[in-house]
Structures are given as C-alpha cells and as structure tokens.
C-alpha cells in the first residue's frame, strides 16, 4: 500500500510541475489506444497537443514521439525509476524475511500487486478524451515499466534464487526461458522508446496488458493446492483464455498500424537516406520487439487453449468412466 501511494505521488508531481493535462483528441470519451496507435504510426499527433505544455508528437511526427517542446529537453530516464526501485527493495526485504518455502509465493504476490496497478494506470493513460485519463504521464509509466523489467530480471532471475533453504531447496527457480525473452524484448523496446521518443502510446498500451498478470500465478497456485477443479478451474481457464486473447489483440493493434512506418523507416535507414538514422533504427527496433512480444502472447494463448481442451477431455472421460 505504501509503495502504491508513493507511486501515485511520484507520478502526479511532475505532471503538476509541467502543467500537463489530459488531451482530448476526439469529443467521444471512448477513444481507445488502438486508435491512438493508428494516429501515432501515421504521425498525426501521437502524444497530445504538441504545445510547450507537454504531450506532443504533432503532425508529421512519424512515430508518435509523444513529447512537446519542453519534453524534448527532459532526460530519457529520470525520477520515475524510484518507483520500481522502492518496489524491488520492499520485495527483497519480504522475501528475505519470510519462510524459505514461501519466498516464491511472496515474490509473485508482490509483483502481481505492483504490475496490476501499473497495468491499470497504463490502461487509463492509453485513453484520451476521458476526465480520469493519465495521458500526460505516459513517459513516466514507460520509465516505471522499464525499471521494473530491469529490476525483476536482476532480483527474481539472478538474486533471489541464491536465497534458499539448504534442506528444502526452496526458491531454486529462476525466470523461465520465455520470461527472459519477454523481459529482453520489453527492455530493448522501452529503452528505444525513451531514448528516441518514438511509439510512446504503443509502449503504454503494451504495458496495460500487465493488468492480467494475476491470472497465470492464480492458476498455478490452484494446481499446487489441488484446487484446480470444478467451477474454480473453469473460471480461471475462461479468464486466462479471455485475457491472453486480449493480449494478442492488443499486440495486433500495436503491430499492424506501425508496420508501414517502421518498414519505411528501416528501408530509408538501409538505403542511407534516413534524415535521422537513430530515430529510424529505434522505430524498427520497437516494431521488431512488439512482434516478438506478440509472438510470445500467441504462444502462451495456444498453450492455455491446449490445456483447456485437455481439462475438458479429462472431464468427459471421467463422466464416461463413472457411467
């Protein structure tokens, strides 16, 4: 709770200082980030009104840089990294203090709480035209997401596996290979977004998918406790399928509109005609990483679907056997 409160304070303070306001790109309150993704990829104003008050991107931006005149003078990475750093410290203290057998669960619970809130904030920031939108905090949210991915790789993947009970061998796991790949794609993409200020709305939209992060560990813990049966199993399976189908849809909403501009930028770069080679390279890198993340989402969705089919088949077989 303290981490969440500090996160809100840290995220809100710069917005007040820079006089950032939600941008009303269309009169309807239901303008989704997928539409913003289309506009940003066309360079029609990816990040606000383009004034000195922040937001920006403006017409002809070529990738939705998401920064006004003041934004261009800001460092690519700064104060928002304090939020994931505080979370990592809290997680480390908890995991070092609890029973070794509970470290895996403690680690997951703390990350689920943090990522769930970050995903919710990113979802709000991905909509313009709403009075509760956090549109002006998009860069801060991407910085927080980048910091979390870096620290999660360090803490969960490298540090915590060394804190184990010699007798029980608890917490001997590191991140799974596909999670290392997921983190690598996210870290590279978010770094390029922040360094070159391209495809910012798309990065925020991808971050919003983390609001579903509680579902996979919920199903895994239910299986460990042998409770993944009946209504609970059916509910979790349905939610998992819906969540990862949504993640695939979000990935498609990011990849499809940005493909023409990214491919054009890469062609200009390879032909040596790019006016800004670093910016063109960043567009290609972000697009390629988005494709990688979308592929992982599709892979996970297929695994969940296969698992759901197996569970249903087992249920039918048990009914036939009982009959």
N, C-alpha and C positions, 0 to 999 in steps of 0.2 A: 504494500500500500504506500509506504514512504517513497519507494522508487517511482511509482506511478505519479504521485503528487509532484515530486521533483522534476519528473519528465515533463509534466504539463507546464510547470513554472518555467523551465528552461526553454521549452518550445514556444511559449507565449511571449516571453520577454523581448526577444529580438523583433518579433512582429510588431510589437507596440513601438519599439525604438525606431524602426524603419517605416512606420506608418503603412504597413501592409494591410490590404483589405481584400476580402473575397471578391473575385472577378465575376461579373455577370455577363458571360459571353452571349447568352441567349435568354430571352424572357422566361422560358419554361424552367421550372425548378427541377426537372428530371433529365438534365443533360448529362449523360454518362461519360465516364472517362474514355470509353471506346470511341465516342465522337470526338473527344479532345485528342485522342491518339491520331485520328484521321487528319484533324486540322493541323496538329503539330508536325506530322510527317509531310504535309503539303507546305509547311512554313506559313500558315495563315494565322499565326498567333498562338504558340504553344503554351505561353505562360503568363497571361494577364494582359494589362492594357499597354504594356511597353513603355510606360512613363517612368519618370525618375523615382516614383514611389515603389518600384519593385514589380515583380511579376514578369512581364516582358515577353521575349520571343518574337513578337511582332510579325508583320507581314514580310515574307521573304526570308524568314529565319532559317529555313532549310532543314530544321530538325527540332524545332520547339525548344530552343535553348533555355527558355524559362528564366530569363534574367533581364531586368531593366538596366538603366544606366548605372544606378547605384550598385546593382547586383554584380555587374562586371568587375567592380573593384573589390569585391569580397573574396577572401581566400576560399579555395575549393573545399577545404576541410577546416573545421574550427570547433567552436563551443559545443555543438550537439554530441560530439564524441564522449562528453562527460556522462551522458545518459547510459549508453551501453557499458561504459567503464564501471559506473556505480552498480549496474546490474551484475556484472561479472564478479565484482568484489562481494556483493551480497550472496551470490550463488556459491562462490568459493568458501565463504565462511560457513554457510549452511551445510555444504557437502563435507567439509572438514569436521563438522561438529556432530552430525547425526551418526547413527549406527551404520557401519560399512554396508550392511545388507540393504539399507535404504538410500544409498547415495545415487543409484541410477534413477530411482523414482523422484528423489528430491531435485536432481538436476533437470529432469523432464518437467516437473511441476513449475519450477521457477521459469524455465524457458517458455513454457506454454503461456504462463501469465503475461510475460513481457511481450512475446510475439503476438499474442492475441490482442493486446491493447495497441501495439504498433500497427498491426494489420487493420484494426478498426479506425485508427487515426488516418492511415493511408487511404482507406476507403472513403472517409469523409473528405479528405483533401483531393480525391480524384473526381469530385463532382463540383461543377461550377453552377451558379445560379441558385444555391441554397443558402439560407441565412446561417446555417451551422457549419458551412464549409470551412475547412482549414487550408484553403487554396494557397495562401501566402506562405505556408510552412512546408511546401513540397521539398525544397532543397534540404531543410533541416531533417525531414523524415528520411530522405535518402541517405543522409550522413549517418543518422542513427542506425539505419539498416546495415550500412556498410560496416560501421563499428561493431555491431552485434555479430555479423558474419565472421569478421576477423577474430574477435574475442572468443566466439563459440568454437571456432576451429582450434584456437590455442588452448582454451580451458577444457572443453569437452573432448576434443580429439587428442590432445597431447599431454595436458597436465593432470586431469582427474584420473585417468587410468593408472597413474602411479600411486594413487592413494587407495590401497586395497587392504583387505584383511588377509594376512598370510594364511590363516586357516581356512576361511571360507572362499577366498579368492574373489570377493565381491568387487564389482566395478572393474572388471578386467577388459571391458569392451572399449573400443574407440569408435569413431564415426564409421558408418558403413561406407563402402566404396562409392555408391551412388550419392550419398550425402556429401562426401568430399568433392565430388564432381559438381553437385548443386551449389555448394559454397564457392567453389572456384569460379563458376560461371557468374554467380551473383557479385562476387568481389571484383572481378575484372570489369563487368558491365557497369556497376555503380561507380567504380573509380573513373572510368571513361566518361560517364555522365557528368560527374562533378568536375573533372579536370577540364573538359571541353564544353560543358554546358549544352549538351545535346540530348534529345529524347528524355527530358525530365519527367513529363507527365506519364510516359510509358513506364519509367522506372518506379514511379509511385504506384501505378496500377498493379505492377507485378508484386510490389511489397504488400499490397492489400490482400493478396491471396493467403498471406500468413495468418489471417483470422481463422483459417480452418485447421491450424496446427494441432489443436487438441484431439482431433479425431483419430489419427493413427495410434498415438500412445494410449488412448482410451481403449481401443480395440485390443491392443497388445496386452494391456493390464487385465482386461476382462478375460483374455485367454489364459494368462498366468494364473488367475484366481479361479479358473474353470467356471466362469460365469457367462462365457460367450455362447449362450444357448437361448432358445425361445425368443421372446419379444425383444430382449436386450440385443441379442445377436442380429436380429432382423433390423432393428432400429439403427444400430451402428453401421451395419452393412449398407443400408439405404443412404444414410448420411454421408458415408465415405464415398459411395458412388456419385452422389449429387455434388459433393464438394470437389472431387477431382475432375468430374466432368466440367464443373465451373472453372476450375483452374486451367483446363485445356482450352476452354472458350476464351478465357482472359488472355492466354498466351497467343491464341489465334488473333484476337482483337489487337494485340500489340504488334505481332509479326506482319500480318497482311498489309496494313496501311503503311508500314515503314519500309517494306521491301523495295518499292520503286526508288525512293530517295536514297536508301542505303546502297543498292546496287549501282545507281547512277554515281554516287559519291566514290565508290570503290573503282568504277571504271575511270573516272576522272583522275583518281589517285594513281592507278596503274599506268595510265597514259601520260602522266606527268603534267596534267593540265589543271590540277586542283589548285584553286586560289589559296585555300587553307589546308595543306596536307594533313596536319594533325587533327583538324576537325573532321575531315573526310574519313581518316583512319578510325577515329572514335565512333563515327556513325556505323561503319562496317563492323567494328568490334562489338558494339552494343547489340546490333542486329543479330550477329552470329551467336552471341551469348543468349539472347532471347530465344533463338531457335533451339539452342541446347537445353535451356530450361523447359521449353515447350515439349521437347522430346522426352525429357525425364517425366514430366507430368503425364504424358501419354503412356509411357511405360508403366508408371505407378497405377494409372487408371486401368490398364489392361490386367495388371496383377490383381487388383481389387475385384475386377469383374470375374476373373477366373476363380478367385477364392469364393465369391458369392455363388457362382454356379456350382462349385464343389459342395458348399454347405447345403444348397438346395437339393442336390442329388443325394447327399447323405440322408437328409431328412426324408426324402421319398423312399429310400432303401429301407430305412428303419420302419416306416409305416407298412411297407410290403412285408417285411420280416415279421412284424407284430401281428399282421393279419393272418 
